[in-house]
Amino acid sequence: VAAGIGNTESKVTQQAQDQNQIQGSLRRVIELLSTFELQISLINRDDVTTSVKTVNENVEQVNERVGNLTDTLQQISATLNDVKGIKGELNPLLQCSEELTKFMNADDEAREKSPLVKAILGTSEQIGSVAERVYTLYSCMVAHNTEAFFHIVDFAKALEKDVKRFSVERKSDVFVLCGYSVRLHVDYSLSRFISVGFALCKSPSDSLVKWPFRIPFTCRFVHPSERDFVCPTLHPNKHDSKGGRYEGAFGRPTNVENQVVYIEGYTPVPTLKDRGFIHTDSLCIGIKLHPDMA
């Protein structure tokens, strides 16, 4: 019996030891599981945070691309509308081009019957009619304006500014007489003569008047109170012969101003001064066109 009890105690003791070992092992397993669970928890949390950030960034990029695509689609739509508009405007031009091609390839008889020729002739007649009316209107507006005056101030003072100058040239503003733009040139010295010149100037309305210029004109020195001193009348058709001194001076201007044409004869400055034409250091010169003599 004692031996049996001893064996039983030994077994119980062994079982207790085994149980203690099992419990120790379980505790270590639980600790390891807890550590592992914590690590897993931390790892998953970081991954989730990173994933969320990545997803947000991707969403923003997608939204930006969608916005860009929307703008691009709007631009494409606007361009398509512009193209449609241009196409609509080009259609008449294309039709005209086709008509012109047919006209160029046709024979003389077919060309005479072409609608294009009729349209061109009709347009040409209309333009000619309008041009004639404009010319008539312009002529009526300016025909009465045949005279202008050039008032020269500081007559002697102009030479006193530069004592080295023997003579001085004074230019008037541009006058419009009978539709033509003209300018007067006056050359003088105090002790000698004064000469008056005439020059045609370029003007936007040159196409509305006849060329070459053929209207006779007269210049005169205007006296403040007594009779004027009249210069000889100049007839353009007698002064622009080919090879002559003033050839081309009365043609349509191609530059700012044509060559200056001087009136025949020279008037002594002292004579003008003695007779009272130069008053308060001023001199007035007039020019008058004679369209009735052309």
C-alpha positions in Angstrom: 0.0 0.0 0.0 2.8 2.4 0.9 4.5 1.6 -2.3 1.3 2.3 -4.2 0.8 5.5 -2.5 4.4 6.5 -3.3 3.9 5.7 -6.9 0.7 7.7 -6.9 2.3 10.7 -5.3 5.2 10.5 -7.8 2.7 10.4 -10.7 0.7 13.3 -9.2 3.9 15.3 -8.7 4.9 14.5 -12.3 1.5 15.5 -13.5 1.7 18.7 -11.5 5.1 19.5 -13.0 3.8 18.7 -16.5 0.8 20.9 -15.8 3.1 23.7 -14.6 5.2 23.3 -17.8 2.0 23.4 -19.9 0.8 26.5 -18.1 4.2 28.2 -18.6 4.1 27.2 -22.2 0.6 28.6 -22.6 1.6 31.8 -20.9 4.5 32.2 -23.2 2.3 31.4 -26.2 -0.3 34.0 -25.0 2.5 36.6 -24.6 3.8 35.8 -28.0 0.3 36.0 -29.5 -0.3 39.3 -27.7 3.0 40.7 -29.1 2.2 39.4 -32.5 -1.3 40.8 -32.4 0.0 44.2 -31.4 2.6 44.2 -34.2 -0.1 43.1 -36.7 -2.4 45.8 -35.4 0.3 48.5 -35.8 1.4 47.2 -39.2 -2.2 47.2 -40.5 -2.8 50.7 -39.2 0.2 52.2 -41.0 -0.7 50.3 -44.2 -4.3 51.6 -44.0 -3.2 55.2 -43.4 -0.8 55.0 -46.4 -3.4 53.4 -48.5 -5.9 56.1 -47.6 -3.4 58.8 -48.5 -2.6 57.1 -51.8 -6.3 56.8 -52.6 -6.9 60.4 -51.8 -4.0 61.5 -54.0 -5.3 59.3 -56.8 -8.8 60.7 -56.4 -7.4 64.3 -56.7 -5.4 63.4 -59.8 -8.5 61.8 -61.3 -10.6 64.9 -60.5 -7.9 67.1 -62.1 -7.7 65.0 -65.2 -11.5 65.0 -65.4 -11.5 68.8 -65.2 -8.8 69.1 -67.9 -10.8 66.7 -70.1 -13.9 68.8 -69.5 -12.0 72.0 -70.6 -10.6 70.2 -73.6 -14.0 69.0 -74.6 -15.4 72.5 -74.3 -12.6 73.9 -76.5 -13.2 71.1 -79.0 -16.9 72.0 -79.0 -16.1 75.7 -79.5 -13.6 74.9 -82.3 -16.2 72.7 -84.0 -18.7 75.6 -83.9 -16.1 77.9 -85.4 -15.3 75.4 -88.1 -19.0 75.1 -88.9 -19.2 78.9 -89.1 -16.2 79.2 -91.3 -17.5 76.4 -93.5 -20.8 78.3 -93.9 -18.9 81.4 -94.9 -16.6 79.5 -97.3 -19.5 77.9 -99.2 -20.3 81.1 -101.2 -16.6 81.5 -101.9 -16.3 77.9 -103.0 -19.3 78.4 -105.3 -17.7 81.6 -106.8 -14.4 79.7 -107.2 -16.3 76.9 -109.1 -18.0 79.5 -111.3 -14.6 81.2 -111.9 -13.0 77.8 -112.8 -15.8 77.1 -115.3 -15.4 80.6 -116.7 -11.6 80.2 -117.2 -12.0 76.8 -118.9 -14.9 77.9 -121.1 -14.6 79.2 -124.7 -15.3 82.8 -125.7 -18.9 82.3 -126.5 -19.6 80.5 -123.2 -17.8 83.2 -121.3 -20.0 86.0 -122.8 -23.1 84.1 -121.5 -21.5 83.3 -118.1 -23.4 84.7 -115.1 -20.0 85.8 -113.8 -19.5 88.2 -116.7 -23.0 89.6 -116.2 -22.3 90.1 -112.5 -19.0 91.8 -113.2 -20.4 94.1 -115.8 -23.3 95.0 -113.6 -21.0 95.7 -110.7 -18.7 97.7 -112.9 -21.6 99.8 -114.1 -22.8 100.4 -110.6 -19.3 101.4 -109.5 -19.0 103.8 -112.4 -22.4 105.3 -111.6 -21.4 105.8 -108.0 -18.0 107.3 -108.9 -19.7 109.7 -111.3 -22.2 110.8 -108.6 -19.4 111.2 -106.1 -17.3 113.2 -108.6 -20.3 115.4 -109.3 -21.1 115.9 -105.6 -17.4 116.7 -104.9 -17.2 119.1 -107.7 -20.3 120.9 -106.5 -18.9 121.2 -103.0 -15.5 122.6 -103.9 -16.2 124.4 -107.2 -17.1 127.7 -105.4 -13.8 127.6 -103.5 -11.5 129.3 -106.0 -9.5 131.8 -103.9 -7.2 131.6 -100.9 -4.8 133.9 -99.0 -1.4 133.4 -97.5 -0.7 135.9 -94.6 3.0 136.1 -93.9 3.8 137.4 -90.4 7.3 138.4 -89.2 8.3 139.3 -92.8 11.6 141.0 -91.9 12.1 139.3 -88.6 12.4 135.9 -90.3 15.7 137.1 -91.9 16.9 138.8 -88.8 16.9 135.4 -87.0 19.8 134.3 -89.1 21.9 137.2 -90.5 24.0 134.8 -92.6 21.0 134.0 -94.8 20.7 136.0 -98.0 17.1 135.1 -98.6 14.3 133.2 -96.9 11.5 130.8 -98.2 8.1 130.8 -96.6 5.5 128.1 -97.3 1.7 128.4 -96.8 -0.6 125.8 -95.5 -2.2 123.5 -98.0 -5.3 125.1 -99.7 -8.1 123.2 -101.4 -9.1 125.1 -104.5 -11.5 123.7 -107.1 -10.8 120.3 -105.5 -7.0 120.5 -105.9 -4.6 120.7 -103.0 -2.1 123.5 -103.5 0.6 125.4 -101.6 2.2 128.8 -102.1 6.0 129.3 -101.8 7.4 132.8 -101.3 11.1 133.5 -101.6 12.4 137.0 -100.8 15.3 139.1 -99.4 14.8 142.5 -97.8 16.9 144.4 -100.3 16.0 142.7 -103.5 13.1 140.8 -105.0 10.2 138.6 -103.9 9.0 135.7 -106.0 5.7 133.7 -105.6 5.5 130.0 -106.4 2.7 127.5 -106.8 2.9 123.7 -106.1 0.3 120.9 -106.4 0.2 118.7 -103.3 -0.8 115.0 -103.0 -4.3 114.5 -101.6 -6.7 111.6 -100.9 -9.2 113.3 -103.2 -6.9 113.4 -106.2 -8.9 110.6 -107.9 -11.9 112.9 -108.0 -10.4 115.7 -110.1 -9.1 115.8 -113.6 -5.4 115.5 -114.5 -3.2 117.1 -115.6 -4.1 120.4 -113.8 -5.2 122.9 -116.5 -6.9 125.8 -114.6 -5.2 129.2 -115.0 -4.5 131.1 -111.8 -3.5 134.6 -110.7 -1.5 135.6 -107.7 -1.6 139.1 -106.2 -0.2 141.2 -103.3 -3.0 142.4 -101.1 -2.9 146.0 -100.0 -4.4 146.8 -96.6 -6.4 149.8 -97.9 -5.6 150.5 -101.5 -5.6 148.6 -104.8 -3.9 145.2 -104.9 -0.9 144.5 -107.1 -1.8 141.7 -109.5 0.8 139.3 -111.0 0.5 137.9 -114.5 -2.0 135.0 -114.9 -0.3 131.7 -115.4 -1.7 129.1 -117.9 -0.6 125.6 -117.0 -0.9 124.3 -120.5 1.8 126.7 -121.6 4.4 125.7 -119.0 4.5 121.9 -118.9 5.8 121.0 -122.3 7.9 117.9 -122.6 11.5 118.7 -121.8 10.5 122.1 -120.5 11.5 123.6 -117.1 8.2 122.6 -115.5 7.5 119.3 -117.2 5.3 117.2 -114.9 4.7 120.0 -112.4 0.9 120.0 -113.2 0.5 116.2 -113.3 -1.1 114.1 -110.5 1.3 114.3 -107.6 3.1 111.0 -106.7 5.1 112.5 -103.9 4.1 114.9 -101.1 4.4 117.9 -103.4 5.2 118.6 -107.1 7.8 120.9 -108.4 7.2 124.6 -107.5 6.2 126.7 -110.5 7.2 130.4 -110.0 5.1 133.2 -111.4 6.8 135.2 -114.1 8.4 138.5 -113.0 10.0 139.5 -109.8 8.6 142.3 -107.5 11.1 144.5 -105.6 10.6 144.1 -101.9 11.5 147.8 -101.3 8.7 148.8 -103.7 6.2 146.8 -101.7 7.4 148.3 -98.5 7.3 151.9 -99.8 3.7 151.4 -101.2 2.4 150.0 -97.9 1.9 146.4 -98.8 4.2 145.3 -96.0 2.3 146.5 -92.9 3.3 145.8 -89.3 6.0 143.4 -90.7 3.3 141.4 -92.4 2.4 140.7 -96.1 -0.7 139.1 -97.6 -0.6 137.2 -100.9 -3.7 135.9 -102.6 -4.2 133.3 -105.3 -7.3 132.9 -107.4 -8.1 130.0 -109.8 -10.1 130.7 -113.0 -12.0 127.5 -114.0 -14.0 129.4 -116.5 -10.8 130.0 -118.5 -9.7 126.3 -118.5 
